Amino acid sequence: MTSSHHGWDEVPTARGVDPDSARWLQALSDEGPRRESAQAELYAMLLRAARREAARRGPGVRITGPELEDLAYQAAGDALLAITQKAGQFRGESRFTTWACKFVVFEVSAKIARHFWRHPTRPLDAENWDRLPDRFGFDPARESEWRDLLAALRRAVDTELTPRQREVFVAVALNDVPPDALAIKLGSNRNALYKMMFDARRKLRAALVANGYLHDEESRCS
């Protein structure tokens, strides 16, 4: 997408900013029809991105149909407002449209996360330990060994993980809390939670190997 399609005037390229991004910035900083045209085009782009992101994330928390469409419209509107307020912070490290789309992805994630806490899909205090063997890649044919395995997993979760690692592991692995929703609740972010889950799984696998429930080769390959 290029802003020149709408007849915006060419503007001098700011240092380190590509010409198309410079045109966006100039148009959004103007007054009158030029600014309105830029905002309308930007909103249309954000809405398309919001719909894609909502369609990808929504079904996981059971948001569909008109509710999901409404969420996309709200996310696009809030992202547009944030972008126009923060356009002066754009530094040209990426294209302006790429930078802008990050705002709408964040808005969709935040709205879906808040929806989850208003309508959790299951009791958050329920710990469904039966799902863990499958998530750790164990052969379902070994069901007769699962009772001992589950007991070992529960001991490892209680003894090997830090309190925060246990909280994150139980929420994600047992209760299917979306990482975005958990990040909001804990005041963290997705990357930090993924790192915490990785560390927790590594500790648990090491404990299972040490106690003979998992071969070291299997642990390294899975």
C-alpha positions as CSV (number, residue, x, y, z in Angstrom):
1,M,0.0,0.0,0.0
2,T,1.3,3.4,-0.9
3,S,-0.2,6.7,0.2
4,S,0.4,8.3,-3.2
5,H,-2.7,6.3,-4.5
6,H,-4.8,9.0,-2.7
7,G,-3.1,11.9,-4.3
8,W,-1.1,12.9,-1.2
9,D,1.6,15.4,-2.0
10,E,5.2,14.3,-2.0
11,V,7.1,15.4,1.1
12,P,10.8,15.6,1.9
13,T,12.0,12.3,3.3
14,A,13.0,12.6,6.9
15,R,16.4,11.2,7.7
16,G,16.2,7.5,8.2
17,V,12.6,7.3,7.1
18,D,11.5,5.8,3.8
19,P,9.5,8.0,1.4
20,D,6.2,6.2,1.9
21,S,6.5,6.3,5.7
22,A,7.3,10.0,5.5
23,R,4.2,10.7,3.5
24,W,2.1,8.9,6.1
25,L,3.6,11.0,8.9
26,Q,3.2,14.2,7.0
27,A,-0.5,13.5,6.1
28,L,-1.4,12.4,9.6
29,S,0.2,15.6,11.0
30,D,-1.8,17.9,8.7
31,E,-5.2,19.3,9.2
32,G,-8.3,19.0,7.1
33,P,-9.1,16.6,4.2
34,R,-5.6,15.3,3.8
35,R,-5.4,14.1,7.4
36,E,-8.9,12.7,7.1
37,S,-8.0,10.8,4.0
38,A,-4.9,9.4,5.6
39,Q,-6.8,8.3,8.7
40,A,-9.5,6.6,6.7
41,E,-7.0,4.6,4.7
42,L,-5.0,3.8,7.9
43,Y,-8.2,2.6,9.6
44,A,-9.2,0.4,6.7
45,M,-5.7,-1.2,6.8
46,L,-5.9,-1.7,10.6
47,L,-9.4,-3.2,10.3
48,R,-8.1,-5.8,7.8
49,A,-5.2,-6.6,10.1
50,A,-7.5,-6.8,13.2
51,R,-9.9,-9.2,11.4
52,R,-7.0,-11.5,10.5
53,E,-5.6,-11.5,14.0
54,A,-9.0,-11.9,15.6
55,A,-9.9,-14.8,13.3
56,R,-6.6,-16.5,14.3
57,R,-6.9,-16.0,18.0
58,G,-10.7,-15.8,18.6
59,P,-11.6,-19.5,18.2
60,G,-9.1,-20.5,20.9
61,V,-11.2,-18.6,23.5
62,R,-14.5,-19.3,21.9
63,I,-15.2,-15.9,20.4
64,T,-16.9,-16.1,17.0
65,G,-19.4,-14.3,14.8
66,P,-20.6,-10.8,15.5
67,E,-18.8,-10.7,18.8
68,L,-15.5,-11.3,17.0
69,E,-16.3,-8.8,14.3
70,D,-17.1,-6.2,17.0
71,L,-13.8,-6.9,18.7
72,A,-11.9,-6.3,15.5
73,Y,-13.7,-3.0,14.9
74,Q,-12.9,-1.9,18.5
75,A,-9.3,-2.9,18.1
76,A,-8.9,-1.0,14.9
77,G,-10.4,2.1,16.3
78,D,-8.3,2.0,19.5
79,A,-5.2,1.3,17.4
80,L,-5.9,4.3,15.2
81,L,-6.2,6.5,18.2
82,A,-3.0,5.3,19.7
83,I,-1.1,5.6,16.4
84,T,-2.2,9.2,15.8
85,Q,-1.2,10.1,19.4
86,K,2.2,8.4,19.1
87,A,3.1,9.1,15.5
88,G,5.8,11.4,16.7
89,Q,7.6,8.4,18.3
90,F,8.1,6.7,15.0
91,R,11.8,6.4,14.3
92,G,11.9,4.7,10.9
93,E,13.3,1.4,12.1
94,S,10.6,-0.3,10.0
95,R,8.0,0.9,7.5
96,F,5.3,3.0,9.0
97,T,2.6,0.5,8.1
98,T,4.5,-2.3,9.8
99,W,4.9,-0.2,12.9
100,A,1.2,0.7,12.8
101,C,0.1,-2.9,12.5
102,K,1.9,-3.8,15.8
103,F,-0.6,-1.5,17.6
104,V,-3.6,-3.3,16.2
105,V,-2.2,-6.8,17.0
106,F,-1.6,-5.6,20.6
107,E,-5.2,-4.3,20.8
108,V,-6.7,-7.6,19.5
109,S,-4.5,-9.6,22.0
110,A,-5.5,-7.4,24.9
111,K,-9.2,-7.5,24.1
112,I,-9.2,-11.2,23.7
113,A,-7.3,-11.6,26.9
114,R,-9.8,-9.4,28.8
115,H,-12.7,-11.4,27.2
116,F,-11.1,-14.6,28.6
117,W,-11.1,-13.4,32.1
118,R,-14.7,-12.3,31.8
119,H,-15.7,-15.7,30.4
120,P,-13.2,-18.4,31.4
121,T,-13.8,-21.6,29.5
122,R,-13.3,-23.7,32.7
123,P,-12.8,-23.2,36.4
124,L,-9.4,-21.8,36.9
125,D,-8.8,-23.7,40.1
126,A,-9.2,-27.0,38.4
127,E,-6.0,-28.8,37.7
128,N,-6.5,-31.4,34.9
129,W,-3.4,-33.5,35.4
130,D,-4.6,-36.2,33.1
131,R,-3.7,-34.1,30.0
132,L,-0.1,-33.8,30.9
133,P,1.3,-37.2,29.7
134,D,-0.1,-36.5,26.2
135,R,1.4,-33.0,26.2
136,F,4.8,-34.5,27.2
137,G,4.6,-36.8,24.3
138,F,4.1,-40.1,26.1
139,D,2.6,-43.1,24.2
140,P,-1.1,-43.4,25.0
141,A,-0.5,-47.2,25.0
142,R,1.4,-46.8,28.2
143,E,-1.7,-45.8,30.2
144,S,-1.0,-48.3,32.9
145,E,2.1,-46.3,33.8
146,W,0.4,-43.0,33.9
147,R,-0.6,-43.1,37.5
148,D,3.0,-43.3,38.7
149,L,4.0,-40.8,36.0
150,L,1.4,-38.3,37.1
151,A,2.4,-38.6,40.7
152,A,6.0,-38.0,39.7
153,L,5.0,-35.0,37.6
154,R,3.0,-33.5,40.5
155,R,5.9,-33.9,42.9
156,A,8.3,-32.3,40.3
157,V,5.9,-29.4,39.8
158,D,5.7,-28.8,43.5
159,T,9.4,-29.3,44.3
160,E,11.4,-28.3,41.2
161,L,9.6,-25.2,40.0
162,T,9.6,-21.7,41.5
163,P,6.2,-20.4,42.7
164,R,5.9,-18.2,39.6
165,Q,6.9,-21.1,37.3
166,R,4.4,-23.3,38.9
167,E,1.7,-20.7,38.5
168,V,2.4,-20.2,34.9
169,F,2.8,-24.0,34.2
170,V,-0.5,-24.8,35.9
171,A,-2.4,-22.0,34.1
172,V,-1.1,-22.8,30.6
173,A,-0.6,-26.6,30.7
174,L,-3.5,-27.6,32.9
175,N,-6.1,-24.8,32.6
176,D,-5.5,-23.7,28.9
177,V,-5.2,-20.1,29.9
178,P,-4.0,-18.2,26.7
179,P,-0.6,-16.7,27.2
180,D,-1.9,-13.2,26.3
181,A,-4.5,-13.5,29.1
182,L,-2.0,-14.7,31.6
183,A,0.4,-12.0,30.7
184,I,-2.2,-9.3,31.4
185,K,-3.0,-10.9,34.8
186,L,0.6,-11.2,35.8
187,G,1.7,-7.9,34.4
188,S,4.2,-9.7,32.1
189,N,4.4,-10.4,28.3
190,R,4.1,-13.4,26.0
191,N,7.9,-13.8,25.5
192,A,8.6,-13.9,29.2
193,L,5.9,-16.5,29.7
194,Y,7.1,-18.7,26.9
195,K,10.6,-18.5,28.4
196,M,9.2,-19.4,31.8
197,M,7.3,-22.4,30.3
198,F,10.4,-23.6,28.5
199,D,12.5,-23.5,31.7
200,A,9.7,-25.2,33.6
201,R,9.4,-28.0,31.1
202,R,13.2,-28.5,31.1
203,K,13.2,-28.8,34.9
204,L,10.3,-31.2,34.9
205,R,11.9,-33.4,32.1
206,A,15.2,-33.4,34.0
207,A,13.4,-34.6,37.1
208,L,11.6,-37.3,35.2
209,V,14.9,-38.5,33.7
210,A,16.6,-38.5,37.1
211,N,13.8,-40.7,38.5
212,G,13.7,-43.1,35.6
213,Y,10.3,-42.0,34.1
214,L,11.9,-40.7,30.9
215,H,15.0,-41.7,29.0
216,D,17.6,-39.0,28.5
217,E,17.6,-39.5,24.7
218,E,13.8,-39.1,24.6
219,S,14.0,-35.9,26.7
220,R,16.5,-34.3,24.3
221,C,14.6,-35.2,21.2
222,S,11.1,-34.2,22.3
